[in-house]
Amino acid sequence: MPKIGTFDGERFWKNAYAHQRGNLLRKVKVPDDQILILVNKKYHELPAALKYDIETSGIQKKDLI
């Protein structure tokens, strides 16, 4: 059985600038007013459902830079 690929959201979040974090949140369909709040939080402070969406979205790092 093939391994399911997930996006390493925590590592990306730690090394990303605010505009890159915003692009990631837009890709997982977060409303703009929430993006302004979430961009400056640490990854572990994000809601669990949002972290799950980020990690299982199928997004590649090259799509965000």
Secondary structure, DSSP 8 states (H G I E B T S, - for coil): --------HHHHHHH--HHHHHHHHHHTT--HHHHHHHTTS-GGGS-HHHHHHHHHS---GGGT-
